[in-house]
Amino acid sequence: MHSSKGSQYAKSILAVAKKLNAVEDVMHSLNRVESWLKQDAGFRAFLQSKKIKSDQKKEVLQKTLTNQCHAVVIEFLALASEDRSVSTVRQVCTAYQKLAKDELGIVSVRAEVAEEYDESETASLKSRLDEILGKNSDLIVEVKPDLLGGIKLRVEDTYLDASLQQQLKRMRDTFVSS
């Protein structure tokens, strides 16, 4: 199976991060980089610039990101800026996120609920998910006012619909088929 340049870089970065015991720190740094790529046109332009020499880019990255990103990520950005490929950087961010979560035993969970959860409800849901899944969950709760009640969960690539709407639909289908 052919691996993309981004996933190959991500695997290499993970190997280095593991040796440095910095898998989680590197993941957070790459999350920041991904956010900057989405929100900051100046950052994207800097990485893609043909006018700024590679050694100058590396120096600027080191001076400006030292307190915000892990050294491994700064070094990667310096290398990636030589190719001027923002898409490769994005691929690395995505691939590393998955690899690091696997390494750390973290599972991504997105919950859709009808009303805002307070801190204790969110903590309770996270705790129950952690127990059921046998892993640490990275829980994101989104309020969807169009839900009547209940909850919809996306655990990695699995979708679970326990919404009131879905329960009513199942009841209707049962009555119609009887």
C-alpha positions in Angstrom: 0.0 0.0 0.0 1.4 3.4 -1.0 1.8 5.9 1.8 1.5 9.6 1.3 4.4 11.9 2.0 2.3 13.4 4.9 1.8 10.0 6.6 5.5 9.1 6.1 6.5 12.4 7.8 4.0 11.8 10.5 5.4 8.3 11.2 8.9 9.8 11.4 7.8 12.6 13.7 6.0 10.1 15.9 9.2 8.0 16.2 11.2 11.0 17.2 8.5 12.2 19.6 8.4 8.7 21.3 12.1 8.8 21.8 11.8 12.2 23.4 8.7 11.2 25.4 6.9 14.1 23.8 4.1 12.4 21.8 1.3 14.5 23.4 3.3 17.8 23.3 4.0 17.3 19.6 0.3 16.5 19.0 -0.7 19.7 20.7 1.9 21.7 18.7 0.7 20.3 15.4 -2.9 21.1 16.4 -1.8 24.7 16.8 -0.1 24.7 13.5 -3.2 23.2 11.8 -5.3 26.0 13.4 -2.9 28.7 12.2 -3.0 27.2 8.7 -6.8 27.5 8.7 -7.0 31.0 10.2 -3.8 32.9 9.2 -3.2 33.7 5.6 0.1 35.3 6.5 1.4 32.1 8.1 0.4 30.2 4.9 2.0 32.8 2.7 5.2 32.7 4.8 5.6 28.9 4.5 4.9 29.1 0.7 7.1 32.1 0.0 9.7 31.7 -2.7 11.3 35.1 -1.8 12.4 34.1 1.7 15.3 31.7 1.8 15.0 28.4 3.7 17.6 29.2 6.3 15.8 32.6 6.9 12.5 30.8 7.3 14.0 28.3 9.8 15.5 31.2 11.8 12.1 33.1 11.9 10.2 29.9 12.8 12.7 29.2 15.7 12.5 32.7 17.0 8.7 33.1 16.8 7.5 29.6 17.7 9.9 28.4 20.4 7.5 29.2 23.2 4.4 27.9 21.3 5.6 24.7 19.6 7.7 21.7 20.4 11.2 21.8 18.8 10.4 18.8 16.7 7.4 20.6 15.1 9.5 23.7 14.4 12.2 21.6 12.7 9.5 19.9 10.6 8.0 23.2 9.6 11.5 24.4 8.5 11.9 21.3 6.3 8.3 21.5 5.0 8.8 25.2 4.1 11.6 24.3 1.8 9.0 22.4 -0.4 6.5 25.3 0.2 3.7 22.7 0.5 1.0 23.7 2.9 -1.0 20.6 1.9 1.8 18.3 3.1 1.9 20.1 6.4 -1.9 19.7 6.7 -1.6 16.0 5.9 1.1 15.6 8.5 -1.1 17.3 11.1 -4.0 15.0 10.4 -2.0 11.8 10.1 0.0 12.5 13.3 -3.2 13.3 15.2 -4.4 9.8 14.5 -1.1 8.0 15.1 -0.6 9.9 18.4 -4.1 9.2 19.6 -3.5 5.5 18.9 -0.2 5.6 20.7 -1.7 7.4 23.7 -4.9 5.2 23.8 -7.1 8.2 23.1 -10.4 7.8 21.1 -12.1 10.8 19.4 -15.8 11.1 20.4 -18.2 13.8 19.1 -21.5 14.1 21.0 -24.5 16.0 19.7 -27.1 17.0 22.3 -30.2 19.1 22.3 -29.2 21.4 25.1 -26.0 22.7 26.6 -24.3 20.4 29.0 -22.7 21.9 32.1 -19.3 20.8 33.3 -20.5 18.0 35.6 -22.7 16.5 32.8 -19.8 16.6 30.3 -17.4 15.1 32.9 -20.0 12.4 33.7 -20.5 11.5 30.0 -16.7 11.5 29.4 -16.2 9.2 32.4 -18.9 6.8 31.2 -17.5 6.7 27.7 -13.9 6.1 29.0 -15.2 3.2 31.1 -17.3 1.7 28.2 -14.6 2.2 25.6 -11.7 1.2 27.8 -9.8 4.2 26.5 -9.4 7.8 27.3 -11.9 9.7 25.2 -11.3 13.1 23.6 -14.8 14.3 23.9 -16.3 17.2 22.0 -19.9 18.1 22.9 -21.9 20.1 20.3 -25.4 21.5 20.9 -27.8 20.8 18.1 -31.1 22.6 18.9 -32.9 20.6 16.2 -32.6 17.4 18.3 -35.7 16.8 20.4 -33.7 15.0 23.1 -31.3 12.1 23.6 -27.8 12.0 22.1 -25.9 11.2 18.9 -22.4 9.9 19.2 -19.6 9.5 16.7 -16.9 7.3 18.1 -14.0 7.4 15.6 -15.8 6.1 12.5 -18.8 4.6 14.3 -22.1 6.5 14.5 -24.6 5.9 17.3 -28.0 7.6 17.2 -29.8 7.5 20.6 -31.8 10.6 19.9 -35.5 10.9 20.7 -36.1 11.6 17.1 -34.5 8.2 16.1 -36.4 6.4 18.9 -39.7 7.8 17.6 -38.8 6.8 14.1 -38.2 3.2 15.2 -41.5 3.1 17.0 -43.3 4.5 13.9 -41.6 1.9 11.7 -42.5 -0.9 14.2 -46.2 0.2 14.2 -46.3 0.6 10.4 -44.8 -2.9 9.8 -47.1 -4.6 12.3 
